[in-house]
Amino acid sequence: MEQFCRQRLPRGFEDLTLPFAAVATGLPSKEPVTLTSGNLASAINASCALPVRRPVMREGENLWMAVSPECCLLACRELAPTL
């Protein structure tokens, strides 16, 4: 996933024309983490990681995918000031 994104998407969030946030779950806290800066490919990879496989290391953090309405709201709240 990360390699696919690296080949097809801009390098970082700041290079996007529209605001974007990826949401993952931090380990071991199991708290949602909103990703809005840094490497775009690794953020997308972290938000798509499946716990049955292995966590994704992103900038020193272990992150898992997070799928819940709360995570969508978290991303919206993070992006609201930029819209």
Secondary structure, 3 states (H helix, E strand, C coil): CHHHHHHHCCCEHHHCCCCCCEEEEEECCCCEEEECCCEHHHHHHHHCCCCCCCCEEECCEEEEECCCHHHHHHHHHHHHHHC
